[in-house]
Structure formats: structure tokens, C-alpha cells
Amino acid sequence: MSTHGNTENMQNSSRDTVRPSAPAGAHSGVPAVAIKDVHKAFGALHVLKGINLTVNPGTVTVILGPSGSGKSTLLRLINQLETLSGGEIDVDGEMVGYRHVERGGQDRLQELTEKEIAAQREKLGMVFQRFNLFPHMTALQNVMEAPVHVAGVSKAEAKARAEKELARVGLADRAEHYPAELSGGQQQRVAIARALAMDPEIMLFDEPTSALDPELVGEVLGVMRSLADGGMTMMVVTHEIGFAREVADQVVFIDGGVVVEAGGPEIIDNPTEQRFKDFLAHVL
């Protein structure tokens, strides 16, 4: 049963770099993310109208589309920051937000508890357009916060994780700086380190460079390239066409709440759908 009805939350390495072997899920044939006939409505506004999409472990999917096309809503549905109006989303083969139960001899969907939803979210790291760092905490403290208070690890372990992830994003020397002392690009890299400190299986990026000054975009994309080269499964909503061309395994163009065109990165240079051609003409 796949319908919920209306139930109502660094380095510029090239794309040719050999990535590590994909996670175990890849070998069992289970997608990292499977999106099946997903719908989302906000009142009378039907934002997503039957999205189908598969993301395999260890791959990068870049989602392109004009503003208001439903791209960010799709990521928020995967991370259960919004609730589905219809369809199903599976992460590592497990339906998010619901379970199948039998009642009166019929298969029904039952909402998960908040604790169960929180456990599902631990597989996902999400980076937003706005960094949302705690201004009264240093970079190190910001990255330590979730491992201590959400995952329940010791402060010593959280500190070690935070130091490792700050080094991973090229900010080992900024660990004791407060957000106000960091550039926008550095703050976004701290936000990436904060997500990585929870050891997610999948990273979701919602327009991570759109709030940055143009000269700061490259440092954030460099971190994202290095994550891709390290085999991280990633879904990225962005207008950075060069990044999509270089790093994506799969490019998906969404407009009007539907997938208009999807394929490998070569579709950027050889689009077939007129709506995609028009979009590229405006952003390239």
C-alpha cells in the first residue's frame, strides 16, 4: 500500500575521482531513498504531484528547478519536517513516518511515534540555506551540541567527533571562533560539520550556497565535492549547474511539482524537454 491518503512532518577534485565502494545497502539492491508517487498539498496548493525518484547508495542526486517548483519541500518530506499528503518515501528500505499494521483483516498505515521518527531522522543529515548556528556557542560547541543532546554521547566523544568534522571541512583552526567571527562560507561549513557529526548515512542539502556571497560559494562546493568523492550518498537542491555537471550521478529537473526530465549529468548539455531547455537558458 503506497498511499497515505490525506494523513497529515577544500578540494576541487574532479568527477573522475574513484569513489570508495558503496555502502552495504547498495549490494543488496535496496535504494538509499525511494520516493513513490509522492504528493504534498498545503491547503488548496498542490506543490508535489506524484514524484517518483530512486537514489542509490553512494551516489549524488542533484535536483534542479525554478523557485516554487517543490524541490525543497521534497527534501523536507524525506526528513519528516513536513508530512506527506500521499505516496510513500522509503529510506534504506524502511518507510518513513508510518508502519503497516493489520486491522480487521485489512492493511492499514499507522503513524510512528515521535521517538521512532527521531530514530529514522538519525540516518539523515540536512544542511539548509541558512546556517542557523547558535551565536553564543563556538564552532566546536555548535558541532558538539547534537551528538551530546540528541545522540546522548559523552562530551569527550562529541568533542573528538566535532574536531574531526571541523578538520574535514577545513576549519580546524576556527574551532574556538564564534559564528560572528566567521564568514558566511565558514559558517555554512560549520553547519555541514554539525550534520556530519551525527554520522548520517545520507546528506540532504537544500540550496546550501544560495545565501552566500559569490566569492564564498566555491569553498562550500569544495567540501561537498570531497564528501561525494568519499562515497557519501547525497541529495542536493541547487542552482549551481557546474557542480551538477561535475559531481552528480543523477540530475532531476522538477517544475510545477512533477519530474520533467531526469538522467545522468549529460542531460544538462543535451536536454530534451523544452521546459528544461528554457530553465537552463536562464541559469547558464
C-alpha positions in Angstrom: 0.0 0.0 0.0 1.7 3.2 -1.1 -0.9 5.9 -0.5 -1.2 7.8 2.8 -4.4 9.5 1.6 -4.6 12.9 3.3 -2.8 11.9 6.6 -1.1 14.8 7.9 6.4 16.4 9.0 38.9 22.0 0.4 39.4 20.4 -2.7 38.2 20.8 -6.3 38.7 17.2 -7.1 37.3 16.1 -10.5 34.2 14.0 -11.0 36.6 11.3 -12.4 37.9 10.6 -8.9 37.4 6.9 -8.0 35.0 6.7 -5.1 35.1 4.0 -2.4 32.8 1.1 -2.6 29.1 1.9 -1.9 27.6 1.1 1.5 26.2 -2.3 2.1 22.7 -1.4 1.0 23.9 -1.0 -2.5 24.9 -4.6 -2.7 21.5 -5.8 -1.5 19.8 -3.7 -4.2 18.0 -1.6 -1.6 17.9 2.1 -2.6 19.1 4.7 -0.2 15.9 6.7 -0.9 12.9 5.5 -2.8 10.2 8.1 -3.5 7.0 6.6 -4.7 4.1 8.7 -6.2 4.7 11.4 -3.6 2.1 14.2 -3.3 2.2 17.3 -1.0 -0.5 19.9 -0.7 -0.7 23.0 1.5 -4.4 23.6 1.6 -5.6 24.1 -1.9 -2.0 24.5 -3.2 -0.8 21.2 -4.7 3.0 21.5 -4.5 4.1 18.0 -5.4 2.0 16.0 -7.9 3.2 12.4 -8.0 7.0 12.4 -7.7 8.9 9.1 -8.3 12.6 9.0 -7.7 15.2 6.5 -6.7 18.6 7.4 -5.1 21.1 4.6 -4.9 23.7 4.3 -2.0 27.0 6.2 -2.6 25.6 8.4 -5.4 24.9 12.1 -5.8 21.5 13.3 -7.0 21.2 16.9 -7.9 17.7 18.4 -8.1 17.2 21.4 -10.3 14.2 23.6 -10.9 12.7 27.1 -10.7 11.7 28.6 -7.4 8.4 27.3 -6.1 8.7 24.0 -8.0 8.7 21.8 -4.9 12.4 20.9 -4.6 12.9 22.0 -1.0 9.5 20.5 0.0 10.7 17.1 -1.3 13.8 17.2 0.9 11.7 18.3 3.9 9.4 15.4 3.3 12.3 12.9 3.3 13.5 14.3 6.6 9.9 14.4 8.0 9.9 18.1 8.5 6.7 18.1 6.5 4.0 15.3 6.3 3.0 13.6 3.1 -0.4 14.2 1.5 0.0 11.0 -0.5 2.5 8.4 -1.6 5.4 6.8 0.2 9.1 7.5 1.0 11.5 4.7 2.0 15.0 5.3 3.4 17.2 2.2 3.3 14.1 0.1 2.7 12.1 1.5 5.7 9.0 3.6 5.2 9.4 6.9 6.8 6.7 8.2 9.2 4.5 5.1 9.1 4.3 1.4 9.5 1.9 -1.2 8.0 -0.5 -2.8 10.5 -3.3 -5.2 10.0 -6.7 -4.2 11.4 -9.9 -6.1 10.7 -8.1 -8.2 8.1 -7.0 -5.1 6.2 -3.6 -3.5 5.7 -3.6 0.0 7.3 -1.0 2.7 7.9 -0.1 3.7 11.4 1.8 6.9 12.2 5.1 6.3 14.0 5.7 7.9 17.4 7.9 10.9 17.8 10.7 8.7 19.2 10.5 6.4 16.2 10.6 9.4 13.8 13.6 10.8 15.6 15.4 7.4 15.2 14.6 7.5 11.5 16.0 11.0 11.2 19.3 10.0 12.6 20.1 8.3 9.2 19.9 11.8 7.6 21.9 14.9 7.8 20.4 18.1 6.5 22.1 21.4 5.6 19.8 24.4 4.9 20.2 27.6 3.0 20.5 29.5 6.4 23.2 28.2 8.7 21.2 28.6 12.0 24.2 28.3 14.2 23.9 29.2 17.9 25.5 32.6 18.1 26.6 32.2 21.8 28.5 29.0 21.0 31.8 28.5 19.3 32.1 26.4 16.1 33.3 23.5 18.2 30.3 23.8 20.6 27.8 24.1 17.8 29.1 20.8 16.2 29.1 19.1 19.6 25.6 20.1 20.5 23.5 17.4 18.7 25.8 14.4 19.5 25.5 15.3 23.2 21.9 16.3 23.5 20.3 14.2 20.7 22.5 11.1 20.3 23.5 11.0 24.0 27.2 10.6 23.5 29.7 11.7 26.1 31.2 15.2 25.9 34.6 13.7 25.3 33.4 11.7 22.4 31.4 14.6 21.0 34.4 16.9 21.2 36.5 14.3 19.3 33.8 14.0 16.6 33.5 17.7 16.3 37.2 18.3 16.0 37.3 15.5 13.3 34.4 17.0 11.3 35.7 20.6 11.5 39.0 19.4 10.2 37.2 17.5 7.4 35.6 20.8 6.3 38.9 22.7 6.6 38.1 24.6 9.8 40.3 23.0 12.4 41.8 26.4 13.0 38.4 28.1 13.6 37.1 25.7 16.3 37.1 28.3 19.0 35.6 31.1 16.9 32.0 32.3 17.3 29.7 32.5 14.3 30.0 36.3 14.2 33.8 35.9 13.7 33.3 33.6 10.7 32.4 34.4 7.1 29.2 33.1 5.6 31.1 30.3 3.8 32.8 29.3 7.0 29.5 29.3 8.9 28.0 27.0 6.2 31.0 24.7 6.5 30.4 24.5 10.3 26.7 23.6 9.5 28.0 20.8 7.3 30.3 19.6 10.1 27.4 19.7 12.5 25.3 17.4 10.3 28.3 15.1 9.7 28.9 14.8 13.5 25.7 12.7 13.8 27.3 10.2 11.4 24.4 10.2 8.8 24.1 7.7 6.0 22.6 10.3 3.7 23.2 14.0 3.4 20.4 16.4 2.2 21.5 19.8 1.0 18.8 22.5 0.5 20.3 25.3 -1.6 23.4 25.4 0.6 25.1 28.2 -1.3 22.2 30.5 -2.3 22.6 32.8 0.8 26.4 33.2 0.2 28.3 35.9 -1.5 29.6 34.6 -4.9 33.2 34.6 -3.8 32.4 32.2 -0.9 30.4 29.6 -2.9 33.5 27.7 -4.0 34.7 26.8 -0.6 31.3 25.2 0.3 31.1 23.3 -3.0 34.6 22.1 -2.5 33.6 20.4 0.8 30.6 18.9 -0.9 32.8 17.6 -3.7 35.1 15.9 -1.2 32.1 14.3 0.5 30.9 12.9 -2.8 34.4 11.6 -3.6 34.3 9.9 -0.2 31.2 7.9 -1.2 28.6 9.9 0.8 25.0 9.5 -0.5 23.8 13.0 -1.2 20.7 14.7 -2.5 21.4 18.3 -3.4 18.9 21.1 -4.3 20.9 23.8 -6.0 21.2 26.3 -8.9 24.9 25.5 -9.2 24.9 24.0 -12.7 28.6 23.5 -12.8 28.5 21.5 -9.6 25.7 19.3 -11.0 27.6 18.7 -14.2 30.8 17.7 -12.4 29.6 15.8 -9.4 26.1 14.4 -10.0 25.4 10.8 -10.8 21.7 11.7 -11.4 20.2 15.0 -12.4 16.5 15.6 -11.8 14.6 18.6 -13.1 11.4 19.4 -11.3 8.9 22.0 -12.4 5.3 22.5 -11.4 5.5 19.7 -8.8 6.4 17.0 -11.3 9.7 15.4 -12.6 10.0 16.9 -16.1 13.3 15.3 -17.0 15.8 13.0 -15.3 19.0 11.3 -16.2 22.8 11.4 -15.9 24.7 14.7 -15.9 24.9 14.7 -19.7 21.2 15.9 -19.8 22.5 19.4 -18.7 24.2 19.8 -22.0 21.7 17.8 -24.0 18.2 18.4 -22.6 15.2 17.0 -24.4 12.3 18.7 -22.7 11.5 22.3 -23.6 10.8 23.4 -20.0 14.3 22.1 -19.0 15.9 23.9 -22.0 14.2 27.2 -21.0 15.3 26.8 -17.4 18.9 26.2 -18.4 18.9 29.1 -20.8 18.1 31.4 -17.8 20.6 30.0 -15.3 23.6 29.3 -17.6 
